[in-house]
């Protein structure tokens, strides 16, 4: 792998000149450090996040730099951590004073004291994140690599600067970061480091749920999330984060009948989905679409293994998982629930003879999420039998064609009853009551079954028929 070790072009950017001149003016040594340098070496040219370490007050340096940057937003100061942030031209520039850290076993929040550049590099999570570039007049642009991180970068290896057992025990979030970086960069976690993660897996319980979910989201945002989730399972971390997925692992055999390993099937579904959607919440739906199979799994001779009602159970589990992980209990959660609840509906239709009625109900129930649901269900086709694979996909093509035809004719997506409750009350001269709901439900069912078109006139006639059955009579003004 070719590394881009010439930083001269990058440092010609006026931003770095301002950083150099400002640091010199206030008598502080400063260095670019971490991920920005790593990405420059990898040729991943981006300038969205830049970390600056100062030998002195990072907050003072940030305030001085902010005054020199045209139209820069006010400095955000985080006194507890001794850091400051400037948002400028779409870039987040974070400043921190070089420091030494020591940890207590029950907390990932360190006791901090001022330190040297070397001290600051020692506390970094990985050798490939400990690179620094000098912003100082005497050696501007000098590249500093204290742990032979270039070799690790060349070999695509993640290794901690110090003893990995201490690194991960001190700050257990680094275990998730290791797996996330391995997934994002397609790197291998060095064996000693992997063993240390396994040994310290239980320490993840001291990390806030929000930080954990942030890392899970970044793993789900990769091109192939199965890499990260396989590592989470292998190291034991997944047991503490999403035990519902661990419960799907394994294959049982009774009377010669086996079921598939639903854990690895789930990861395959997520990977299948990724080329077709970058929607984070649809990826969460793919990850959780089968969680209800563990609690509903039963062996029933002569049928074999069954998972009756797993979609309903799984949808309820989505709420519990989101609540436990402090994830949003809003429309995003409801979307994931809906996807899980309906995840088998299009598959059943695709396997059976496609009827207009079944398609109408699918379009009606899925509403605006129909396209997402179909994308999820097509990703759920993981058979290794080429003939079955082709047949299932061809069946889905037929379903999509049928949906287009039905949708053009009946306009059922985001369905609203052709006859409103107000119209029913006005015609029969009645106040709000359960009969109105019964009439609207009858009209809806008649439309879905294809008995009447989705039009006002036909629905109005059905309303009159149903009202008569319920003993309602037209209001005098309606006659």
C-alpha distance (Angstrom), angle and dihedral (degrees) to the residues before:
residue distance angle dihedral
X1 . . .
X2 3.80 . .
X3 3.81 114.3 .
X4 3.80 122.5 -154.6
X5 3.82 100.6 -132.3
X6 3.82 96.8 162.3
X7 3.81 107.3 93.9
X8 3.81 96.7 172.8
X9 3.82 95.2 103.3
X10 3.81 92.5 46.5
X11 3.80 92.6 49.4
X12 3.80 92.3 52.9
X13 3.80 87.1 76.1
X14 3.85 108.4 113.0
X15 3.82 89.7 -127.4
X16 3.79 91.7 68.7
X17 3.80 91.6 46.6
X18 3.81 88.8 54.8
X19 3.81 90.7 48.2
X20 3.81 91.7 49.9
X21 3.80 95.6 46.3
X22 3.81 94.2 44.4
X23 3.82 93.6 49.0
X24 3.81 89.9 49.3
X25 3.81 92.5 47.7
X26 3.82 93.6 55.5
X27 3.81 94.6 38.4
X28 3.82 99.4 -113.1
X29 3.81 126.6 134.0
X30 3.81 111.4 -132.5
X31 3.79 136.9 -173.0
X32 3.80 137.3 -174.7
X33 3.79 104.8 -125.1
X34 3.79 142.5 178.5
X35 3.77 132.0 3.0
X36 3.81 97.8 8.0
X37 3.80 90.9 58.8
X38 3.81 91.6 44.6
X39 3.80 92.2 51.7
X40 3.81 91.7 47.9
X41 3.81 88.8 54.2
X42 3.80 90.4 49.5
X43 3.79 91.9 48.8
X44 3.81 90.8 -115.9
X45 3.78 91.6 139.0
X46 3.78 109.1 -158.9
X47 3.78 134.0 134.3
X48 3.79 103.8 -167.3
X49 3.81 99.0 109.3
X50 3.80 123.9 31.2
X51 3.81 122.7 175.0
X52 3.81 118.7 -156.1
X53 3.80 122.0 -168.1
X54 3.80 117.2 -159.6
X55 3.81 129.0 -161.7
X56 3.77 90.5 -134.4
X57 3.78 131.5 12.9
X58 3.79 112.5 -4.9
X59 3.81 88.0 -171.3
X60 3.82 92.6 56.8
X61 3.80 90.6 48.1
X62 3.81 91.5 49.6
X63 3.82 92.2 51.7
X64 3.79 91.4 49.4
X65 3.82 93.2 47.7
X66 3.82 92.3 47.6
X67 3.82 89.7 60.8
X68 3.81 90.4 56.1
X69 3.81 97.1 48.0
X70 3.82 113.6 86.9
X71 3.82 112.7 -121.0
X72 3.80 92.8 -5.8
X73 3.80 114.9 163.0
X74 3.84 118.7 -115.3
X75 3.80 115.7 -76.9
X76 3.81 115.8 -95.0
X77 3.79 108.1 -140.3
X78 3.81 124.3 -158.8
X79 3.80 102.3 -170.8
X80 3.82 94.6 179.0
X81 3.79 90.5 63.2
X82 3.80 97.6 30.2
X83 3.79 91.4 -121.9
X84 3.79 136.7 125.4
X85 3.79 134.5 -165.4
X86 3.80 133.2 -151.5
X87 3.82 120.7 -165.0
X88 3.80 108.1 -156.2
X89 3.81 132.3 158.3
X90 3.81 91.8 -17.1
X91 3.79 91.7 -50.0
X92 3.81 127.4 118.2
X93 3.80 109.2 -148.6
X94 3.81 112.1 -170.8
X95 3.79 121.7 -164.9
X96 3.80 124.9 -161.9
X97 3.74 133.6 170.2
X98 3.82 114.4 -118.0
X99 3.78 107.6 -100.4
X100 3.77 149.8 172.1
X101 3.79 119.7 -128.8
X102 3.80 136.3 -155.4
X103 3.79 125.3 -176.3
X104 3.79 138.6 -149.2
X105 3.84 115.2 -140.0
X106 3.81 95.2 -117.5
X107 3.82 97.2 51.0
X108 3.79 140.9 50.1
X109 3.81 90.0 -154.5
X110 3.81 105.5 100.2
X111 3.75 131.6 -146.4
X112 3.79 102.5 -114.8
X113 3.80 132.4 -152.7
X114 3.83 130.9 170.8
X115 3.78 114.2 -85.9
X116 3.77 146.9 168.8
X117 3.80 128.4 -89.0
X118 3.80 87.4 -98.0
X119 3.82 91.1 53.5
X120 3.78 89.8 51.1
X121 3.79 93.1 49.3
X122 3.80 90.4 49.3
X123 3.80 90.6 60.1
X124 3.82 93.9 53.1
X125 3.79 117.7 113.4
X126 3.83 99.7 -126.5
X127 3.78 137.3 15.5
X128 3.81 89.7 -119.6
X129 3.81 89.1 57.7
X130 3.82 94.9 48.9
X131 3.81 97.4 72.3
X132 3.80 116.4 121.5
X133 3.81 136.3 -168.7
X134 3.79 119.4 -155.8
X135 3.81 118.6 -120.1
X136 3.81 91.8 -174.6
X137 3.81 125.4 115.9
X138 3.81 94.8 -125.5
X139 3.82 95.7 57.2
X140 3.83 105.4 7.7
X141 3.81 109.9 178.9
X142 3.82 95.6 15.6
X143 3.81 111.2 152.2
X144 3.82 116.1 -134.6
X145 3.83 119.2 -162.3
X146 3.82 109.9 165.8
X147 3.83 98.2 170.9
X148 3.80 102.5 42.8
X149 3.78 88.6 -104.5
X150 3.81 91.0 159.3
X151 3.80 88.4 68.6
X152 3.82 90.4 50.2
X153 3.79 90.2 48.1
X154 3.79 90.5 50.0
X155 3.81 90.8 49.2
X156 3.83 92.0 43.0
X157 3.80 90.6 -122.9
X158 3.81 130.3 148.9
X159 3.81 111.7 -145.5
X160 3.81 130.8 161.6
X161 3.83 118.6 -120.5
X162 3.82 92.0 -129.3
X163 3.82 134.6 23.1
X164 3.83 104.5 -38.4
X165 3.81 92.6 -143.3
X166 3.81 89.5 60.2
X167 3.81 93.8 39.9
X168 3.80 93.6 54.4
X169 3.80 96.5 37.9
X170 3.81 90.7 51.5
X171 3.79 94.0 50.8
X172 3.81 112.1 11.6
X173 3.81 91.7 -173.4
X174 3.81 85.5 76.1
X175 3.82 88.4 70.5
X176 3.80 90.2 62.7
X177 3.78 90.8 42.6
X178 3.81 90.1 53.7
X179 3.78 90.9 54.2
X180 3.79 92.8 43.2
X181 3.83 92.4 50.7
X182 3.82 90.6 46.2
X183 3.80 87.9 53.9
X184 3.82 96.9 42.8
X185 3.81 97.4 43.4
X186 3.81 97.9 31.3
X187 3.84 89.6 -121.4
X188 3.80 129.7 150.7
X189 3.81 120.4 -120.9
X190 3.80 107.9 -126.9
X191 3.84 111.1 -108.5
X192 3.82 97.5 -116.7
X193 3.79 88.4 49.2
X194 3.81 91.8 49.0
X195 3.80 90.5 51.8
X196 3.81 90.8 49.3
X197 3.81 90.5 53.3
X198 3.80 89.8 52.3
X199 3.81 91.3 49.0
X200 3.81 92.5 48.9
X201 3.82 98.4 39.2
X202 3.82 94.1 115.4
X203 3.83 89.4 58.4
X204 3.81 88.3 74.0
X205 3.81 86.9 80.9
X206 3.82 91.1 77.5
X207 3.83 91.4 59.4
X208 3.80 118.4 95.2
X209 3.78 115.6 -104.5
X210 3.80 90.3 -124.7
X211 3.83 92.5 59.3
X212 3.80 90.9 46.7
X213 3.80 92.7 50.6
X214 3.81 90.5 47.6
X215 3.82 89.0 59.2
X216 3.82 92.2 44.1
X217 3.79 89.4 52.2
X218 3.80 90.8 52.0
X219 3.81 90.2 50.4
X220 3.81 90.4 49.2
X221 3.81 89.1 50.2
X222 3.82 92.5 60.7
X223 3.80 123.9 98.1
X224 3.81 92.0 -109.8
X225 3.83 112.5 23.9
X226 3.82 92.4 175.0
X227 3.82 88.4 80.2
X228 3.80 91.3 61.8
X229 3.79 96.7 40.6
X230 3.80 91.8 48.1
X231 3.82 88.4 54.5
X232 3.81 90.8 46.5
X233 3.81 88.8 54.5
X234 3.81 94.6 42.4
X235 3.82 93.3 52.5
X236 3.81 94.8 44.2
X237 3.81 94.5 -115.8
X238 3.80 93.5 116.3
X239 3.81 90.0 61.1
X240 3.83 88.9 65.7
X241 3.81 96.3 39.8
X242 3.82 108.1 36.0
X243 3.81 109.6 7.0
X244 3.82 87.7 165.0
X245 3.80 88.1 72.9
X246 3.80 93.0 47.4
X247 3.82 88.0 54.8
X248 3.83 88.2 63.4
X249 3.79 92.3 58.7
X250 3.78 122.5 107.1
X251 3.80 139.5 34.4
X252 3.81 126.3 -106.0
X253 3.79 126.6 -159.8
X254 3.80 125.8 -159.9
X255 3.79 124.2 170.0
X256 3.77 89.5 -8.4
X257 3.79 93.7 -56.6
X258 3.80 119.7 119.9
X259 3.79 134.9 -178.1
X260 3.78 125.7 -144.6
X261 3.80 122.9 -97.5
X262 3.79 99.1 -96.6
X263 3.81 93.4 -164.2
X264 3.79 95.1 62.0
X265 3.81 90.1 37.1
X266 3.83 87.9 56.7
X267 3.80 92.4 52.0
X268 3.79 90.0 49.4
X269 3.81 90.4 52.2
X270 3.82 90.7 51.9
X271 3.81 91.0 50.2
X272 3.83 91.1 47.0
X273 3.79 90.3 52.5
X274 3.81 97.6 49.8
X275 3.84 99.0 76.2
X276 3.81 89.0 53.4
X277 3.81 102.5 43.7
X278 3.80 137.7 24.5
X279 3.81 91.1 -171.0
X280 3.81 104.8 129.3
X281 3.80 93.5 -153.9
X282 3.79 93.7 50.4
X283 3.81 86.6 52.7
X284 3.80 88.7 51.8
X285 3.81 87.7 51.3
X286 3.80 90.0 53.1
X287 3.81 90.0 49.3
X288 3.81 92.6 51.2
X289 3.81 101.2 31.9
X290 3.82 93.8 105.8
X291 3.84 101.9 33.0
X292 3.81 89.6 111.3
X293 3.81 91.6 62.8
X294 3.81 95.4 79.0
X295 3.84 96.3 58.5
X296 3.83 93.4 39.6
X297 3.83 99.1 45.4
X298 3.82 113.3 125.1
X299 3.78 136.7 159.6
X300 3.80 112.7 -132.5
X301 3.83 117.8 177.8
X302 2.96 128.1 -109.4
X303 3.82 92.9 12.0
X304 3.81 94.8 53.5
X305 3.78 126.4 -151.1
X306 3.80 116.9 9.6
X307 3.80 134.4 -176.0
X308 3.80 100.3 -172.0
X309 3.78 114.5 -177.8
X310 3.80 93.9 3.9
X311 3.81 91.2 138.4
X312 3.82 92.3 56.3
X313 3.81 92.6 44.6
X314 3.80 90.9 44.9
X315 3.81 92.6 52.1
X316 3.82 89.9 54.8
X317 3.81 89.5 47.9
X318 3.82 90.1 55.0
X319 3.81 89.9 65.1
X320 3.83 92.0 49.4
X321 3.82 92.1 48.0
X322 3.81 93.6 48.2
X323 3.80 91.5 47.5
X324 3.82 93.3 47.9
X325 3.81 91.9 49.7
X326 3.83 93.6 44.9
X327 3.78 90.1 -117.8
X328 3.83 121.3 155.4
X329 3.81 112.8 -72.0
X330 3.78 91.3 -159.5
X331 3.80 137.5 92.3
X332 3.81 90.6 -46.6
X333 3.80 91.1 59.9
X334 3.82 91.1 44.0
X335 3.81 89.6 51.7
X336 3.82 91.0 53.6
X337 3.81 90.0 46.7
X338 3.79 91.2 51.3
X339 3.79 92.6 49.2
X340 3.81 91.4 50.3
X341 3.81 92.7 45.5
X342 3.81 92.9 50.4
X343 3.80 98.1 34.6
X344 3.82 94.6 111.9
X345 3.80 98.8 40.9
X346 3.83 99.2 86.2
X347 3.83 90.1 40.5
X348 3.81 91.5 56.3
X349 3.80 90.4 48.5
X350 3.80 91.4 47.7
X351 3.81 91.9 51.6
X352 3.82 95.1 45.6
X353 3.76 128.9 55.3
X354 3.79 105.6 -73.3
X355 3.81 110.5 -118.0
X356 3.80 125.8 -171.9
X357 3.80 89.4 -124.2
X358 3.82 93.7 55.4
X359 3.79 91.4 47.1
X360 3.81 92.3 48.5
X361 3.80 90.8 52.9
X362 3.80 91.4 48.1
X363 3.82 92.3 50.3
X364 3.82 91.0 45.6
X365 3.81 96.0 47.5
X366 3.82 96.3 41.7
X367 3.80 94.7 44.2
X368 3.81 113.2 166.0
X369 3.82 91.6 -3.0
X370 3.82 94.4 62.0
X371 3.82 96.4 105.4
X372 3.81 91.4 49.3
X373 3.80 90.6 48.6
X374 3.79 92.8 52.0
X375 3.81 91.0 47.4
X376 3.82 89.7 52.6
X377 3.80 93.2 47.7
X378 3.79 93.8 49.4
X379 3.82 88.4 51.2
X380 3.82 86.4 53.5
X381 3.82 90.4 68.3
X382 3.81 101.1 100.4
X383 3.80 102.1 149.2
X384 3.80 114.1 139.0
X385 3.80 91.5 -151.6
X386 3.84 104.6 103.5
X387 3.81 94.3 -152.1
X388 3.81 93.1 49.8
X389 3.79 91.2 44.8
X390 3.80 91.4 53.6
X391 3.80 92.5 44.0
X392 3.82 93.8 50.9
X393 3.80 92.3 48.7
X394 3.80 91.8 46.7
X395 3.81 88.8 51.1
X396 3.80 89.7 53.1
X397 3.80 89.5 52.0
X398 3.81 87.9 56.2
X399 3.82 90.6 48.9
X400 3.83 91.0 51.0
X401 3.81 91.1 48.7
X402 3.81 90.4 49.2
X403 3.80 90.9 48.8
X404 3.81 91.3 53.4
X405 3.81 91.2 49.9
X406 3.83 94.1 46.8
X407 3.80 93.0 42.9
X408 3.80 92.7 51.7
X409 3.80 90.7 49.8
X410 3.80 103.3 37.5
X411 3.84 105.1 22.2
X412 3.78 93.3 -146.1
X413 3.77 100.7 156.6
X414 3.82 108.1 108.5
X415 3.81 85.7 6.7
X416 3.80 119.4 -157.0
X417 3.85 118.7 -174.0
X418 3.82 110.8 -102.7
X419 3.82 88.4 -134.0
X420 3.80 116.1 52.7
X421 3.78 127.5 -144.6
X422 3.80 88.7 -112.4
X423 3.81 90.7 56.7
X424 3.82 90.8 51.0
X425 3.83 92.4 49.3
X426 3.80 91.4 47.4
X427 3.82 94.6 49.0
X428 3.81 95.5 47.6
X429 3.80 96.1 31.4
X430 3.80 93.4 -127.5
X431 3.81 133.7 138.3
X432 3.84 122.4 -123.2
X433 3.82 107.9 -58.0
X434 3.81 142.3 146.1
X435 3.81 91.8 -93.4
X436 3.81 89.2 70.3
X437 3.80 90.6 57.9
X438 3.79 90.7 47.0
X439 3.82 91.9 52.8
X440 3.83 92.6 47.5
X441 3.82 90.4 49.1
X442 3.82 91.0 50.9
X443 3.82 90.9 50.7
X444 3.80 91.1 48.7
X445 3.82 92.4 49.8
X446 3.81 91.5 47.8
X447 3.81 90.4 53.4
X448 3.81 93.6 46.0
X449 3.81 91.4 48.7
X450 3.80 90.3 50.0
X451 3.82 93.3 -117.7
X452 3.80 91.6 126.4
X453 3.82 132.7 13.9
X454 3.79 120.9 -106.6
X455 3.81 91.8 -100.4
X456 3.80 134.6 118.2
X457 3.82 98.6 -120.2
X458 3.81 95.7 52.2
X459 3.80 91.8 42.5
X460 3.81 91.4 49.3
X461 3.81 91.1 54.0
X462 3.81 90.5 49.4
X463 3.82 88.5 49.5
X464 3.81 90.6 56.3
X465 3.83 91.9 48.2
X466 3.79 93.1 49.2
X467 3.80 92.6 45.1
X468 3.80 90.0 54.2
X469 3.83 90.0 52.2
X470 3.81 88.9 53.0
X471 3.80 91.4 51.5
X472 3.79 95.5 -106.7
X473 3.79 121.2 143.6
X474 3.78 128.5 -157.9
X475 3.79 116.8 -95.1
X476 3.82 113.2 -107.6
X477 3.81 92.0 -110.5
X478 3.82 89.5 53.2
X479 3.78 96.1 55.1
